[in-house]
């Protein structure tokens, strides 16, 4: 992903909601790149539900990891907390 396609660098988000299963990029590498540039809260929403997946996700220093399917109310509460 070159700099011109790295929208994050030109923005100042208050929160990132990131799916790990992206069509053209690995969500884990996106989370790592975001974390290298910012301490913005990152909420992972993913279908990867295995314990190893969750542990690896949290080791990225993300703020929370939510497995699909999830309750919209639960996600809203997490966003408010973050």
PDB file of N, CA, C and O in Angstrom:
ATOM      1  N   UNK A   1       0.858  -1.169   0.000  1.00  0.00           N
ATOM      2  CA  UNK A   1       0.000   0.000   0.000  1.00  0.00           C
ATOM      3  C   UNK A   1       0.904   1.232   0.000  1.00  0.00           C
ATOM      4  O   UNK A   1       1.638   1.471   0.959  1.00  0.00           O
ATOM      5  N   UNK A   2       0.846   1.999  -1.067  1.00  0.00           N
ATOM      6  CA  UNK A   2       1.701   3.175  -1.106  1.00  0.00           C
ATOM      7  C   UNK A   2       1.054   4.341  -0.365  1.00  0.00           C
ATOM      8  O   UNK A   2      -0.124   4.302  -0.008  1.00  0.00           O
ATOM      9  N   UNK A   3       1.851   5.368  -0.148  1.00  0.00           N
ATOM     10  CA  UNK A   3       1.419   6.494   0.673  1.00  0.00           C
ATOM     11  C   UNK A   3       0.151   7.170   0.148  1.00  0.00           C
ATOM     12  O   UNK A   3      -0.697   7.576   0.942  1.00  0.00           O
ATOM     13  N   UNK A   4       0.007   7.297  -1.169  1.00  0.00           N
ATOM     14  CA  UNK A   4      -1.173   7.985  -1.699  1.00  0.00           C
ATOM     15  C   UNK A   4      -2.461   7.212  -1.425  1.00  0.00           C
ATOM     16  O   UNK A   4      -3.544   7.797  -1.435  1.00  0.00           O
ATOM     17  N   UNK A   5      -2.356   5.906  -1.181  1.00  0.00           N
ATOM     18  CA  UNK A   5      -3.533   5.111  -0.858  1.00  0.00           C
ATOM     19  C   UNK A   5      -3.705   4.913   0.646  1.00  0.00           C
ATOM     20  O   UNK A   5      -4.645   4.246   1.076  1.00  0.00           O
ATOM     21  N   UNK A   6      -2.838   5.465   1.422  1.00  0.00           N
ATOM     22  CA  UNK A   6      -2.896   5.316   2.877  1.00  0.00           C
ATOM     23  C   UNK A   6      -3.654   6.508   3.440  1.00  0.00           C
ATOM     24  O   UNK A   6      -3.047   7.449   3.951  1.00  0.00           O
ATOM     25  N   UNK A   7      -4.965   6.470   3.347  1.00  0.00           N
ATOM     26  CA  UNK A   7      -5.855   7.564   3.727  1.00  0.00           C
ATOM     27  C   UNK A   7      -5.647   7.966   5.178  1.00  0.00           C
ATOM     28  O   UNK A   7      -5.754   9.145   5.516  1.00  0.00           O
ATOM     29  N   UNK A   8      -5.355   7.011   6.027  1.00  0.00           N
ATOM     30  CA  UNK A   8      -5.206   7.263   7.459  1.00  0.00           C
ATOM     31  C   UNK A   8      -4.242   8.408   7.740  1.00  0.00           C
ATOM     32  O   UNK A   8      -4.479   9.200   8.652  1.00  0.00           O
ATOM     33  N   UNK A   9      -3.159   8.508   6.971  1.00  0.00           N
ATOM     34  CA  UNK A   9      -2.146   9.533   7.231  1.00  0.00           C
ATOM     35  C   UNK A   9      -2.686  10.949   7.060  1.00  0.00           C
ATOM     36  O   UNK A   9      -2.164  11.882   7.670  1.00  0.00           O
ATOM     37  N   UNK A  10      -3.727  11.126   6.235  1.00  0.00           N
ATOM     38  CA  UNK A  10      -4.277  12.451   6.008  1.00  0.00           C
ATOM     39  C   UNK A  10      -5.467  12.783   6.898  1.00  0.00           C
ATOM     40  O   UNK A  10      -6.029  13.874   6.809  1.00  0.00           O
ATOM     41  N   UNK A  11      -5.843  11.861   7.739  1.00  0.00           N
ATOM     42  CA  UNK A  11      -7.005  12.039   8.599  1.00  0.00           C
ATOM     43  C   UNK A  11      -6.584  12.049  10.063  1.00  0.00           C
ATOM     44  O   UNK A  11      -5.438  11.747  10.396  1.00  0.00           O
ATOM     45  N   UNK A  12      -7.520  12.399  10.921  1.00  0.00           N
ATOM     46  CA  UNK A  12      -7.268  12.363  12.356  1.00  0.00           C
ATOM     47  C   UNK A  12      -8.471  11.687  13.032  1.00  0.00           C
ATOM     48  O   UNK A  12      -9.231  12.344  13.744  1.00  0.00           O
ATOM     49  N   UNK A  13      -8.647  10.363  12.809  1.00  0.00           N
ATOM     50  CA  UNK A  13      -9.829   9.696  13.345  1.00  0.00           C
ATOM     51  C   UNK A  13      -9.778   9.578  14.863  1.00  0.00           C
ATOM     52  O   UNK A  13      -8.703   9.544  15.462  1.00  0.00           O
ATOM     53  N   UNK A  14     -10.951   9.515  15.469  1.00  0.00           N
ATOM     54  CA  UNK A  14     -11.049   9.325  16.913  1.00  0.00           C
ATOM     55  C   UNK A  14     -11.095   7.839  17.265  1.00  0.00           C
ATOM     56  O   UNK A  14     -10.836   7.454  18.406  1.00  0.00           O
ATOM     57  N   UNK A  15     -11.430   7.004  16.268  1.00  0.00           N
ATOM     58  CA  UNK A  15     -11.572   5.562  16.475  1.00  0.00           C
ATOM     59  C   UNK A  15     -11.488   4.878  15.121  1.00  0.00           C
ATOM     60  O   UNK A  15     -11.980   5.401  14.121  1.00  0.00           O
ATOM     61  N   UNK A  16     -10.860   3.701  15.090  1.00  0.00           N
ATOM     62  CA  UNK A  16     -10.814   2.876  13.881  1.00  0.00           C
ATOM     63  C   UNK A  16     -11.593   1.599  14.169  1.00  0.00           C
ATOM     64  O   UNK A  16     -11.324   0.913  15.155  1.00  0.00           O
ATOM     65  N   UNK A  17     -12.555   1.279  13.312  1.00  0.00           N
ATOM     66  CA  UNK A  17     -13.232  -0.009  13.356  1.00  0.00           C
ATOM     67  C   UNK A  17     -12.721  -0.770  12.139  1.00  0.00           C
ATOM     68  O   UNK A  17     -12.924  -0.349  11.000  1.00  0.00           O
ATOM     69  N   UNK A  18     -12.052  -1.899  12.393  1.00  0.00           N
ATOM     70  CA  UNK A  18     -11.321  -2.598  11.347  1.00  0.00           C
ATOM     71  C   UNK A  18     -11.717  -4.068  11.277  1.00  0.00           C
ATOM     72  O   UNK A  18     -11.739  -4.767  12.290  1.00  0.00           O
ATOM     73  N   UNK A  19     -12.028  -4.521  10.081  1.00  0.00           N
ATOM     74  CA  UNK A  19     -12.249  -5.948   9.849  1.00  0.00           C
ATOM     75  C   UNK A  19     -10.907  -6.550   9.445  1.00  0.00           C
ATOM     76  O   UNK A  19     -10.179  -5.949   8.655  1.00  0.00           O
ATOM     77  N   UNK A  20     -10.572  -7.705   9.963  1.00  0.00           N
ATOM     78  CA  UNK A  20      -9.294  -8.330   9.630  1.00  0.00           C
ATOM     79  C   UNK A  20      -9.305  -8.989   8.256  1.00  0.00           C
ATOM     80  O   UNK A  20      -8.249  -9.206   7.662  1.00  0.00           O
ATOM     81  N   UNK A  21     -10.488  -9.305   7.750  1.00  0.00           N
ATOM     82  CA  UNK A  21     -10.596 -10.004   6.472  1.00  0.00           C
ATOM     83  C   UNK A  21     -10.988  -9.006   5.375  1.00  0.00           C
ATOM     84  O   UNK A  21     -12.144  -8.942   4.955  1.00  0.00           O
ATOM     85  N   UNK A  22     -10.015  -8.245   4.932  1.00  0.00           N
ATOM     86  CA  UNK A  22     -10.225  -7.239   3.904  1.00  0.00           C
ATOM     87  C   UNK A  22      -9.989  -7.846   2.520  1.00  0.00           C
ATOM     88  O   UNK A  22      -9.216  -8.795   2.394  1.00  0.00           O
ATOM     89  N   UNK A  23     -10.642  -7.314   1.475  1.00  0.00           N
ATOM     90  CA  UNK A  23     -10.510  -7.924   0.149  1.00  0.00           C
ATOM     91  C   UNK A  23      -9.118  -7.781  -0.485  1.00  0.00           C
ATOM     92  O   UNK A  23      -8.691  -8.681  -1.209  1.00  0.00           O
ATOM     93  N   UNK A  24      -8.409  -6.689  -0.238  1.00  0.00           N
ATOM     94  CA  UNK A  24      -7.143  -6.460  -0.928  1.00  0.00           C
ATOM     95  C   UNK A  24      -5.940  -6.316  -0.004  1.00  0.00           C
ATOM     96  O   UNK A  24      -4.813  -6.154  -0.473  1.00  0.00           O
ATOM     97  N   UNK A  25      -6.168  -6.373   1.294  1.00  0.00           N
ATOM     98  CA  UNK A  25      -5.083  -6.167   2.245  1.00  0.00           C
ATOM     99  C   UNK A  25      -5.368  -6.974   3.491  1.00  0.00           C
ATOM    100  O   UNK A  25      -6.527  -7.150   3.866  1.00  0.00           O
ATOM    101  N   UNK A  26      -4.342  -7.458   4.127  1.00  0.00           N
ATOM    102  CA  UNK A  26      -4.469  -8.196   5.371  1.00  0.00           C
ATOM    103  C   UNK A  26      -4.762  -7.207   6.494  1.00  0.00           C
ATOM    104  O   UNK A  26      -3.996  -6.268   6.709  1.00  0.00           O
ATOM    105  N   UNK A  27      -5.863  -7.411   7.209  1.00  0.00           N
ATOM    106  CA  UNK A  27      -6.247  -6.497   8.280  1.00  0.00           C
ATOM    107  C   UNK A  27      -5.222  -6.414   9.396  1.00  0.00           C
ATOM    108  O   UNK A  27      -5.084  -5.371  10.035  1.00  0.00           O
ATOM    109  N   UNK A  28      -4.501  -7.499   9.637  1.00  0.00           N
ATOM    110  CA  UNK A  28      -3.460  -7.482  10.665  1.00  0.00           C
ATOM    111  C   UNK A  28      -2.357  -6.512  10.286  1.00  0.00           C
ATOM    112  O   UNK A  28      -1.884  -5.752  11.131  1.00  0.00           O
ATOM    113  N   UNK A  29      -1.941  -6.526   9.027  1.00  0.00           N
ATOM    114  CA  UNK A  29      -0.889  -5.590   8.608  1.00  0.00           C
ATOM    115  C   UNK A  29      -1.396  -4.148   8.650  1.00  0.00           C
ATOM    116  O   UNK A  29      -0.626  -3.231   8.938  1.00  0.00           O
ATOM    117  N   UNK A  30      -2.677  -3.942   8.368  1.00  0.00           N
ATOM    118  CA  UNK A  30      -3.255  -2.592   8.465  1.00  0.00           C
ATOM    119  C   UNK A  30      -3.229  -2.120   9.920  1.00  0.00           C
ATOM    120  O   UNK A  30      -2.848  -0.983  10.201  1.00  0.00           O
ATOM    121  N   UNK A  31      -3.636  -2.998  10.843  1.00  0.00           N
ATOM    122  CA  UNK A  31      -3.623  -2.637  12.267  1.00  0.00           C
ATOM    123  C   UNK A  31      -2.210  -2.310  12.736  1.00  0.00           C
ATOM    124  O   UNK A  31      -2.008  -1.344  13.472  1.00  0.00           O
ATOM    125  N   UNK A  32      -1.230  -3.110  12.312  1.00  0.00           N
ATOM    126  CA  UNK A  32       0.163  -2.844  12.690  1.00  0.00           C
ATOM    127  C   UNK A  32       0.624  -1.489  12.158  1.00  0.00           C
ATOM    128  O   UNK A  32       1.292  -0.725  12.856  1.00  0.00           O
ATOM    129  N   UNK A  33       0.257  -1.210  10.919  1.00  0.00           N
ATOM    130  CA  UNK A  33       0.681   0.071  10.316  1.00  0.00           C
ATOM    131  C   UNK A  33       0.024   1.252  11.027  1.00  0.00           C
ATOM    132  O   UNK A  33       0.674   2.269  11.270  1.00  0.00           O
ATOM    133  N   UNK A  34      -1.242   1.126  11.355  1.00  0.00           N
ATOM    134  CA  UNK A  34      -1.919   2.189  12.099  1.00  0.00           C
ATOM    135  C   UNK A  34      -1.225   2.395  13.438  1.00  0.00           C
ATOM    136  O   UNK A  34      -0.946   3.527  13.833  1.00  0.00           O
ATOM    137  N   UNK A  35      -0.948   1.293  14.136  1.00  0.00           N
ATOM    138  CA  UNK A  35      -0.331   1.380  15.462  1.00  0.00           C
ATOM    139  C   UNK A  35       1.070   2.001  15.395  1.00  0.00           C
ATOM    140  O   UNK A  35       1.509   2.641  16.351  1.00  0.00           O
ATOM    141  N   UNK A  36       1.765   1.816  14.281  1.00  0.00           N
ATOM    142  CA  UNK A  36       3.087   2.436  14.112  1.00  0.00           C
ATOM    143  C   UNK A  36       3.012   3.951  13.990  1.00  0.00           C
ATOM    144  O   UNK A  36       3.994   4.648  14.247  1.00  0.00           O
ATOM    145  N   UNK A  37       1.842   4.463  13.595  1.00  0.00           N
ATOM    146  CA  UNK A  37       1.681   5.899  13.376  1.00  0.00           C
ATOM    147  C   UNK A  37       0.828   6.592  14.428  1.00  0.00           C
ATOM    148  O   UNK A  37       0.850   7.818  14.533  1.00  0.00           O
ATOM    149  N   UNK A  38       0.073   5.816  15.213  1.00  0.00           N
ATOM    150  CA  UNK A  38      -0.910   6.456  16.085  1.00  0.00           C
ATOM    151  C   UNK A  38      -1.310   5.537  17.238  1.00  0.00           C
ATOM    152  O   UNK A  38      -1.165   4.317  17.169  1.00  0.00           O
ATOM    153  N   UNK A  39      -1.811   6.156  18.285  1.00  0.00           N
ATOM    154  CA  UNK A  39      -2.400   5.421  19.410  1.00  0.00           C
ATOM    155  C   UNK A  39      -3.926   5.494  19.381  1.00  0.00           C
ATOM    156  O   UNK A  39      -4.579   5.253  20.396  1.00  0.00           O
ATOM    157  N   UNK A  40      -4.497   5.828  18.214  1.00  0.00           N
ATOM    158  CA  UNK A  40      -5.946   5.905  18.073  1.00  0.00           C
ATOM    159  C   UNK A  40      -6.549   4.554  18.494  1.00  0.00           C
ATOM    160  O   UNK A  40      -5.987   3.509  18.166  1.00  0.00           O
ATOM    161  N   UNK A  41      -7.669   4.557  19.205  1.00  0.00           N
ATOM    162  CA  UNK A  41      -8.308   3.289  19.567  1.00  0.00           C
ATOM    163  C   UNK A  41      -8.692   2.484  18.321  1.00  0.00           C
ATOM    164  O   UNK A  41      -9.225   3.030  17.355  1.00  0.00           O
ATOM    165  N   UNK A  42      -8.415   1.188  18.361  1.00  0.00           N
ATOM    166  CA  UNK A  42      -8.761   0.287  17.259  1.00  0.00           C
ATOM    167  C   UNK A  42      -9.680  -0.796  17.799  1.00  0.00           C
ATOM    168  O   UNK A  42      -9.352  -1.490  18.761  1.00  0.00           O
ATOM    169  N   UNK A  43     -10.835  -0.925  17.164  1.00  0.00           N
ATOM    170  CA  UNK A  43     -11.806  -1.965  17.484  1.00  0.00           C
ATOM    171  C   UNK A  43     -11.830  -2.931  16.307  1.00  0.00           C
ATOM    172  O   UNK A  43     -12.173  -2.542  15.190  1.00  0.00           O
ATOM    173  N   UNK A  44     -11.466  -4.190  16.549  1.00  0.00           N
ATOM    174  CA  UNK A  44     -11.477  -5.212  15.508  1.00  0.00           C
ATOM    175  C   UNK A  44     -12.844  -5.891  15.490  1.00  0.00           C
ATOM    176  O   UNK A  44     -13.327  -6.353  16.524  1.00  0.00           O
ATOM    177  N   UNK A  45     -13.464  -5.949  14.316  1.00  0.00           N
ATOM    178  CA  UNK A  45     -14.695  -6.718  14.097  1.00  0.00           C
ATOM    179  C   UNK A  45     -14.341  -7.782  13.068  1.00  0.00           C
ATOM    180  O   UNK A  45     -13.940  -7.449  11.953  1.00  0.00           O
ATOM    181  N   UNK A  46     -14.482  -9.056  13.421  1.00  0.00           N
ATOM    182  CA  UNK A  46     -14.024 -10.100  12.518  1.00  0.00           C
ATOM    183  C   UNK A  46     -14.793 -11.396  12.694  1.00  0.00           C
ATOM    184  O   UNK A  46     -15.436 -11.621  13.719  1.00  0.00           O
ATOM    185  N   UNK A  47     -14.716 -12.238  11.684  1.00  0.00           N
ATOM    186  CA  UNK A  47     -15.292 -13.577  11.760  1.00  0.00           C
ATOM    187  C   UNK A  47     -14.271 -14.575  12.309  1.00  0.00           C
ATOM    188  O   UNK A  47     -14.611 -15.733  12.551  1.00  0.00           O
ATOM    189  N   UNK A  48     -13.038 -14.146  12.505  1.00  0.00           N
ATOM    190  CA  UNK A  48     -11.985 -15.026  13.023  1.00  0.00           C
ATOM    191  C   UNK A  48     -12.189 -15.216  14.522  1.00  0.00           C
ATOM    192  O   UNK A  48     -11.841 -14.354  15.329  1.00  0.00           O
ATOM    193  N   UNK A  49     -12.769 -16.378  14.877  1.00  0.00           N
ATOM    194  CA  UNK A  49     -13.233 -16.581  16.248  1.00  0.00           C
ATOM    195  C   UNK A  49     -12.387 -17.536  17.073  1.00  0.00           C
ATOM    196  O   UNK A  49     -12.630 -17.691  18.269  1.00  0.00           O
ATOM    197  N   UNK A  50     -11.408 -18.174  16.467  1.00  0.00           N
ATOM    198  CA  UNK A  50     -10.582 -19.118  17.211  1.00  0.00           C
ATOM    199  C   UNK A  50      -9.769 -18.389  18.279  1.00  0.00           C
ATOM    200  O   UNK A  50      -9.421 -17.220  18.112  1.00  0.00           O
ATOM    201  N   UNK A  51      -9.470 -19.082  19.374  1.00  0.00           N
ATOM    202  CA  UNK A  51      -8.709 -18.463  20.462  1.00  0.00           C
ATOM    203  C   UNK A  51      -7.395 -17.885  19.951  1.00  0.00           C
ATOM    204  O   UNK A  51      -7.018 -16.779  20.337  1.00  0.00           O
ATOM    205  N   UNK A  52      -6.700 -18.611  19.097  1.00  0.00           N
ATOM    206  CA  UNK A  52      -5.428 -18.134  18.561  1.00  0.00           C
ATOM    207  C   UNK A  52      -5.606 -16.833  17.780  1.00  0.00           C
ATOM    208  O   UNK A  52      -4.770 -15.934  17.875  1.00  0.00           O
ATOM    209  N   UNK A  53      -6.690 -16.728  17.007  1.00  0.00           N
ATOM    210  CA  UNK A  53      -6.980 -15.502  16.262  1.00  0.00           C
ATOM    211  C   UNK A  53      -7.198 -14.330  17.211  1.00  0.00           C
ATOM    212  O   UNK A  53      -6.671 -13.239  16.989  1.00  0.00           O
ATOM    213  N   UNK A  54      -7.980 -14.557  18.278  1.00  0.00           N
ATOM    214  CA  UNK A  54      -8.274 -13.486  19.240  1.00  0.00           C
ATOM    215  C   UNK A  54      -7.008 -13.042  19.961  1.00  0.00           C
ATOM    216  O   UNK A  54      -6.778 -11.845  20.131  1.00  0.00           O
ATOM    217  N   UNK A  55      -6.182 -14.001  20.387  1.00  0.00           N
ATOM    218  CA  UNK A  55      -4.933 -13.662  21.077  1.00  0.00           C
ATOM    219  C   UNK A  55      -4.008 -12.877  20.144  1.00  0.00           C
ATOM    220  O   UNK A  55      -3.433 -11.865  20.544  1.00  0.00           O
ATOM    221  N   UNK A  56      -3.868 -13.340  18.913  1.00  0.00           N
ATOM    222  CA  UNK A  56      -3.023 -12.622  17.946  1.00  0.00           C
ATOM    223  C   UNK A  56      -3.546 -11.213  17.702  1.00  0.00           C
ATOM    224  O   UNK A  56      -2.764 -10.268  17.591  1.00  0.00           O
ATOM    225  N   UNK A  57      -4.856 -11.069  17.619  1.00  0.00           N
ATOM    226  CA  UNK A  57      -5.442  -9.746  17.425  1.00  0.00           C
ATOM    227  C   UNK A  57      -5.153  -8.819  18.585  1.00  0.00           C
ATOM    228  O   UNK A  57      -4.784  -7.662  18.383  1.00  0.00           O
ATOM    229  N   UNK A  58      -5.316  -9.317  19.795  1.00  0.00           N
ATOM    230  CA  UNK A  58      -5.065  -8.477  20.978  1.00  0.00           C
ATOM    231  C   UNK A  58      -3.581  -8.167  21.148  1.00  0.00           C
ATOM    232  O   UNK A  58      -3.228  -7.134  21.717  1.00  0.00           O
ATOM    233  N   UNK A  59      -2.713  -9.046  20.664  1.00  0.00           N
ATOM    234  CA  UNK A  59      -1.280  -8.778  20.726  1.00  0.00           C
ATOM    235  C   UNK A  59      -0.865  -7.650  19.791  1.00  0.00           C
ATOM    236  O   UNK A  59       0.249  -7.135  19.892  1.00  0.00           O
ATOM    237  N   UNK A  60      -1.753  -7.266  18.885  1.00  0.00           N
ATOM    238  CA  UNK A  60      -1.487  -6.122  18.007  1.00  0.00           C
ATOM    239  C   UNK A  60      -1.644  -4.803  18.747  1.00  0.00           C
ATOM    240  O   UNK A  60      -1.438  -3.732  18.175  1.00  0.00           O
ATOM    241  N   UNK A  61      -2.008  -4.884  20.016  1.00  0.00           N
ATOM    242  CA  UNK A  61      -2.268  -3.711  20.841  1.00  0.00           C
ATOM    243  C   UNK A  61      -3.520  -2.970  20.381  1.00  0.00           C
ATOM    244  O   UNK A  61      -3.599  -1.744  20.460  1.00  0.00           O
ATOM    245  N   UNK A  62      -4.505  -3.746  19.896  1.00  0.00           N
ATOM    246  CA  UNK A  62      -5.801  -3.145  19.594  1.00  0.00           C
ATOM    247  C   UNK A  62      -6.555  -3.022  20.909  1.00  0.00           C
ATOM    248  O   UNK A  62      -6.202  -3.658  21.902  1.00  0.00           O
ATOM    249  N   UNK A  63      -7.585  -2.208  20.904  1.00  0.00           N
ATOM    250  CA  UNK A  63      -8.303  -1.926  22.140  1.00  0.00           C
ATOM    251  C   UNK A  63      -9.412  -2.924  22.442  1.00  0.00           C
ATOM    252  O   UNK A  63      -9.756  -3.133  23.606  1.00  0.00           O
ATOM    253  N   UNK A  64      -9.972  -3.540  21.411  1.00  0.00           N
ATOM    254  CA  UNK A  64     -10.962  -4.580  21.631  1.00  0.00           C
ATOM    255  C   UNK A  64     -11.080  -5.436  20.383  1.00  0.00           C
ATOM    256  O   UNK A  64     -10.710  -5.012  19.288  1.00  0.00           O
ATOM    257  N   UNK A  65     -11.596  -6.637  20.557  1.00  0.00           N
ATOM    258  CA  UNK A  65     -11.699  -7.637  19.495  1.00  0.00           C
ATOM    259  C   UNK A  65     -13.086  -8.251  19.598  1.00  0.00           C
ATOM    260  O   UNK A  65     -13.396  -8.915  20.587  1.00  0.00           O
ATOM    261  N   UNK A  66     -13.923  -8.037  18.589  1.00  0.00           N
ATOM    262  CA  UNK A  66     -15.303  -8.515  18.610  1.00  0.00           C
ATOM    263  C   UNK A  66     -15.501  -9.491  17.457  1.00  0.00           C
ATOM    264  O   UNK A  66     -15.142  -9.208  16.314  1.00  0.00           O
ATOM    265  N   UNK A  67     -16.084 -10.653  17.782  1.00  0.00           N
ATOM    266  CA  UNK A  67     -16.297 -11.699  16.788  1.00  0.00           C
ATOM    267  C   UNK A  67     -17.712 -11.602  16.232  1.00  0.00           C
ATOM    268  O   UNK A  67     -18.674 -11.424  16.979  1.00  0.00           O
ATOM    269  N   UNK A  68     -17.827 -11.720  14.906  1.00  0.00           N
ATOM    270  CA  UNK A  68     -19.126 -11.763  14.232  1.00  0.00           C
ATOM    271  C   UNK A  68     -19.772 -13.116  14.474  1.00  0.00           C
ATOM    272  O   UNK A  68     -19.049 -14.106  14.583  1.00  0.00           O
ATOM    273  N   UNK A  69     -21.076 -13.213  14.563  1.00  0.00           N
ATOM    274  CA  UNK A  69     -22.025 -12.103  14.614  1.00  0.00           C
ATOM    275  C   UNK A  69     -21.968 -11.435  15.980  1.00  0.00           C
ATOM    276  O   UNK A  69     -21.650 -12.065  16.989  1.00  0.00           O
ATOM    277  N   UNK A  70     -22.277 -10.170  15.987  1.00  0.00           N
ATOM    278  CA  UNK A  70     -22.235  -9.397  17.223  1.00  0.00           C
ATOM    279  C   UNK A  70     -23.508  -8.585  17.350  1.00  0.00           C
ATOM    280  O   UNK A  70     -24.231  -8.378  16.375  1.00  0.00           O
ATOM    281  N   UNK A  71     -23.767  -8.135  18.544  1.00  0.00           N
ATOM    282  CA  UNK A  71     -24.925  -7.296  18.807  1.00  0.00           C
ATOM    283  C   UNK A  71     -24.576  -5.842  18.497  1.00  0.00           C
ATOM    284  O   UNK A  71     -23.570  -5.342  19.000  1.00  0.00           O
ATOM    285  N   UNK A  72     -25.372  -5.153  17.689  1.00  0.00           N
ATOM    286  CA  UNK A  72     -25.102  -3.741  17.437  1.00  0.00           C
ATOM    287  C   UNK A  72     -25.042  -2.921  18.727  1.00  0.00           C
ATOM    288  O   UNK A  72     -24.232  -2.001  18.840  1.00  0.00           O
ATOM    289  N   UNK A  73     -25.886  -3.247  19.688  1.00  0.00           N
ATOM    290  CA  UNK A  73     -25.858  -2.523  20.974  1.00  0.00           C
ATOM    291  C   UNK A  73     -24.513  -2.708  21.668  1.00  0.00           C
ATOM    292  O   UNK A  73     -23.981  -1.772  22.265  1.00  0.00           O
ATOM    293  N   UNK A  74     -23.969  -3.910  21.588  1.00  0.00           N
ATOM    294  CA  UNK A  74     -22.669  -4.199  22.190  1.00  0.00           C
ATOM    295  C   UNK A  74     -21.568  -3.352  21.545  1.00  0.00           C
ATOM    296  O   UNK A  74     -20.714  -2.796  22.235  1.00  0.00           O
ATOM    297  N   UNK A  75     -21.602  -3.264  20.230  1.00  0.00           N
ATOM    298  CA  UNK A  75     -20.582  -2.475  19.523  1.00  0.00           C
ATOM    299  C   UNK A  75     -20.730  -0.993  19.850  1.00  0.00           C
ATOM    300  O   UNK A  75     -19.729  -0.307  20.056  1.00  0.00           O
ATOM    301  N   UNK A  76     -21.950  -0.492  19.902  1.00  0.00           N
ATOM    302  CA  UNK A  76     -22.164   0.913  20.265  1.00  0.00           C
ATOM    303  C   UNK A  76     -21.612   1.191  21.671  1.00  0.00           C
ATOM    304  O   UNK A  76     -20.978   2.221  21.900  1.00  0.00           O
ATOM    305  N   UNK A  77     -21.853   0.282  22.592  1.00  0.00           N
ATOM    306  CA  UNK A  77     -21.329   0.455  23.952  1.00  0.00           C
ATOM    307  C   UNK A  77     -19.799   0.462  23.966  1.00  0.00           C
ATOM    308  O   UNK A  77     -19.186   1.249  24.686  1.00  0.00           O
ATOM    309  N   UNK A  78     -19.183  -0.423  23.164  1.00  0.00           N
ATOM    310  CA  UNK A  78     -17.720  -0.439  23.088  1.00  0.00           C
ATOM    311  C   UNK A  78     -17.170   0.853  22.502  1.00  0.00           C
ATOM    312  O   UNK A  78     -16.179   1.394  22.993  1.00  0.00           O
ATOM    313  N   UNK A  79     -17.816   1.344  21.455  1.00  0.00           N
ATOM    314  CA  UNK A  79     -17.385   2.595  20.827  1.00  0.00           C
ATOM    315  C   UNK A  79     -17.463   3.739  21.833  1.00  0.00           C
ATOM    316  O   UNK A  79     -16.546   4.556  21.923  1.00  0.00           O
ATOM    317  N   UNK A  80     -18.541   3.796  22.574  1.00  0.00           N
ATOM    318  CA  UNK A  80     -18.678   4.855  23.581  1.00  0.00           C
ATOM    319  C   UNK A  80     -17.588   4.744  24.639  1.00  0.00           C
ATOM    320  O   UNK A  80     -17.063   5.758  25.099  1.00  0.00           O
ATOM    321  N   UNK A  81     -17.247   3.524  25.023  1.00  0.00           N
ATOM    322  CA  UNK A  81     -16.202   3.311  26.029  1.00  0.00           C
ATOM    323  C   UNK A  81     -14.832   3.722  25.500  1.00  0.00           C
ATOM    324  O   UNK A  81     -14.045   4.351  26.207  1.00  0.00           O
ATOM    325  N   UNK A  82     -14.557   3.361  24.250  1.00  0.00           N
ATOM    326  CA  UNK A  82     -13.254   3.690  23.668  1.00  0.00           C
ATOM    327  C   UNK A  82     -13.154   5.171  23.391  1.00  0.00           C
ATOM    328  O   UNK A  82     -12.127   5.639  22.899  1.00  0.00           O
TER     329      UNK A  82
END
